[in-house]
Amino acid sequence: AREAERRDEGNVAAMLETTPPAGNSALTRARATVKTSRPEGDAARISEQKAEAIARFVEAWETGNFDARVAMLTDDAVMTMPPWVYWLDGRDAVVATMTSTGTWQGEPRPGRYRIVPSAMNGQPAALAYVRTEDGRWTAVCLTVMTIDTDRSTTNARISAMYVFVLPQHFATWGHPLSLESP
């Protein structure tokens, strides 16, 4: 490790046309600058934006507010449905699928879906349950999302959705296959 550090010091010194000790000093200052340029508040802000985005996603689904769901997508949003070969590229393609009758089993409407925030492999996710005739909520899909945060706004948006229509795996993932009515 020390050998690599000496090499770095020598490389920096050569680039700066100075001595290795002066190069080492420049490296130390650069490392300190990089460390302080990523304040702890940044991670908290990003985490807060993602949590707020998930809350908006849940509300939009559960209330049937389709316009709110569309507003959450970036222009270049993608949606896939593994394990099927299914790829939607861009907000318009995602919206076209979301507006199909098969997606909502009729028009988007309040009370049709119950969405439970979750996580999968460290990414924000949402479990979707649909209300059945007997009033129970049955597992439909798990959507794992990539959420883009933006320093210029407090509204994070969804740039990718990986929709796993594999309700039989909910138990494997540690979630119930059905929920009782509240």
C-alpha positions as CSV (number, residue, x, y, z in Angstrom):
1,A,0.0,0.0,0.0
2,R,2.8,2.4,0.9
3,E,4.5,1.6,-2.5
4,A,1.3,2.7,-4.3
5,E,1.1,5.9,-2.2
6,R,4.7,6.7,-3.1
7,R,3.9,6.2,-6.8
8,D,0.8,8.5,-6.5
9,E,3.0,11.1,-4.8
10,G,5.6,10.9,-7.5
11,N,3.0,11.1,-10.3
12,V,1.3,14.1,-8.7
13,A,4.7,15.7,-8.2
14,A,5.6,15.2,-11.8
15,M,2.3,16.6,-13.0
16,L,2.6,19.6,-10.8
17,E,6.3,20.0,-11.7
18,T,7.3,20.0,-8.0
19,T,8.9,17.7,-5.4
20,P,7.3,14.5,-3.9
21,P,6.7,16.2,-0.5
22,A,4.9,19.1,-2.2
23,G,2.9,16.7,-4.3
24,N,2.0,14.8,-1.2
25,S,0.8,18.0,0.4
26,A,-1.3,18.8,-2.7
27,L,-2.8,15.2,-2.6
28,T,-3.7,15.6,1.1
29,R,-5.4,19.0,0.4
30,A,-7.3,17.4,-2.6
31,R,-8.5,14.5,-0.6
32,A,-9.7,16.8,2.1
33,T,-11.6,18.9,-0.4
34,V,-13.2,15.8,-1.9
35,K,-14.2,14.6,1.5
36,T,-15.8,17.9,2.5
37,S,-17.5,18.5,-0.9
38,R,-19.9,15.6,0.0
39,P,-21.5,16.8,3.1
40,E,-23.5,14.5,5.3
41,G,-26.6,16.6,4.5
42,D,-26.5,15.5,0.9
43,A,-27.2,11.8,1.8
44,A,-30.0,12.9,4.2
45,R,-31.5,15.1,1.5
46,I,-31.4,12.3,-1.1
47,S,-32.9,9.8,1.3
48,E,-35.6,12.3,2.1
49,Q,-36.4,12.9,-1.6
50,K,-36.6,9.2,-2.2
51,A,-38.9,8.6,0.8
52,E,-41.1,11.5,-0.4
53,A,-41.2,10.0,-4.0
54,I,-42.3,6.6,-2.7
55,A,-45.0,8.3,-0.6
56,R,-46.3,10.1,-3.8
57,F,-46.1,6.8,-5.7
58,V,-48.2,5.0,-3.1
59,E,-50.8,7.8,-2.9
60,A,-51.1,8.1,-6.7
61,W,-51.7,4.3,-7.1
62,E,-54.1,4.0,-4.2
63,T,-56.2,7.1,-5.1
64,G,-56.2,6.2,-8.8
65,N,-54.5,9.6,-9.6
66,F,-53.0,8.7,-13.0
67,D,-51.8,12.3,-13.7
68,A,-49.8,12.2,-10.5
69,R,-48.2,8.9,-11.5
70,V,-47.3,10.3,-15.0
71,A,-45.8,13.4,-13.4
72,M,-43.4,11.3,-11.4
73,L,-41.7,9.8,-14.5
74,T,-38.7,11.3,-16.1
75,D,-38.9,11.9,-19.9
76,D,-36.5,9.0,-20.5
77,A,-38.1,6.6,-18.0
78,V,-37.9,2.9,-18.7
79,M,-40.0,0.0,-17.5
80,T,-39.2,-3.7,-17.6
81,M,-41.1,-6.7,-16.4
82,P,-38.5,-9.5,-15.8
83,P,-38.5,-12.4,-16.4
84,W,-40.4,-11.5,-19.6
85,V,-38.7,-9.8,-22.5
86,Y,-40.5,-6.6,-22.0
87,W,-38.9,-3.1,-22.3
88,L,-40.7,0.2,-22.5
89,D,-38.4,3.1,-23.4
90,G,-39.5,6.6,-22.5
91,R,-42.4,8.1,-20.6
92,D,-44.8,7.9,-23.6
93,A,-44.3,4.2,-23.9
94,V,-44.7,3.7,-20.1
95,V,-47.9,5.8,-20.1
96,A,-49.4,3.9,-23.1
97,T,-49.0,0.6,-21.1
98,M,-50.3,2.2,-17.9
99,T,-53.4,3.4,-19.6
100,S,-54.3,0.0,-21.1
101,T,-57.3,-1.7,-19.6
102,G,-55.2,-4.8,-18.7
103,T,-53.0,-2.7,-16.4
104,W,-55.7,-1.3,-14.2
105,Q,-58.5,-3.9,-14.9
106,G,-60.6,-0.9,-15.9
107,E,-60.1,2.8,-15.3
108,P,-57.7,3.9,-12.5
109,R,-59.9,4.4,-9.5
110,P,-59.5,4.8,-5.7
111,G,-59.7,1.6,-3.6
112,R,-58.6,-0.8,-6.4
113,Y,-55.0,-1.2,-5.2
114,R,-53.2,-1.2,-1.9
115,I,-49.5,-0.3,-2.2
116,V,-47.0,-1.3,0.5
117,P,-43.6,0.5,0.5
118,S,-40.7,-1.8,0.7
119,A,-37.1,-2.3,-0.6
120,M,-35.4,-4.8,-2.8
121,N,-31.6,-5.1,-3.0
122,G,-31.2,-1.7,-1.4
123,Q,-33.5,0.0,-3.9
124,P,-36.9,1.5,-3.1
125,A,-39.8,-0.7,-4.0
126,A,-43.5,-1.0,-3.7
127,L,-45.7,-4.2,-3.3
128,A,-49.0,-4.0,-5.1
129,Y,-52.1,-5.8,-3.9
130,V,-55.4,-5.8,-5.8
131,R,-58.8,-5.9,-4.1
132,T,-60.7,-9.1,-4.9
133,E,-64.4,-9.8,-4.8
134,D,-64.2,-11.1,-1.2
135,G,-62.6,-7.9,0.0
136,R,-59.1,-9.3,0.5
137,W,-56.0,-7.9,-1.1
138,T,-54.1,-10.3,-3.3
139,A,-50.5,-9.9,-4.3
140,V,-50.0,-8.7,-7.9
141,C,-46.5,-7.3,-8.4
142,L,-43.4,-5.8,-6.9
143,T,-42.1,-2.7,-8.5
144,V,-38.4,-1.8,-7.8
145,M,-37.6,1.8,-8.7
146,T,-34.6,3.9,-9.6
147,I,-35.4,7.4,-8.3
148,D,-33.5,10.4,-9.6
149,T,-32.8,13.1,-7.2
150,D,-32.2,16.7,-8.3
151,R,-30.4,19.4,-6.3
152,S,-32.6,22.1,-7.9
153,T,-35.9,20.7,-6.8
154,T,-37.4,18.8,-3.9
155,N,-39.3,16.4,-6.2
156,A,-37.4,13.3,-7.0
157,R,-38.7,11.4,-10.1
158,I,-38.8,7.8,-11.3
159,S,-36.4,7.0,-14.1
160,A,-36.8,3.2,-14.1
161,M,-39.3,0.7,-12.9
162,Y,-38.6,-3.0,-12.7
163,V,-42.0,-4.7,-12.3
164,F,-41.9,-8.2,-11.1
165,V,-45.3,-9.8,-11.8
166,L,-44.4,-12.8,-9.7
167,P,-46.8,-12.8,-6.7
168,Q,-45.9,-16.4,-5.9
169,H,-42.5,-15.0,-4.8
170,F,-43.9,-12.5,-2.2
171,A,-43.5,-15.1,0.6
172,T,-39.9,-15.8,-0.6
173,W,-39.2,-12.0,-0.3
174,G,-40.8,-12.0,3.2
175,H,-44.2,-10.5,2.3
176,P,-47.7,-12.0,2.6
177,L,-49.5,-13.3,-0.5
178,S,-52.7,-11.5,0.7
179,L,-53.8,-8.9,3.1
180,E,-56.9,-8.7,5.2
181,S,-59.2,-5.8,4.7
182,P,-58.5,-3.0,7.2
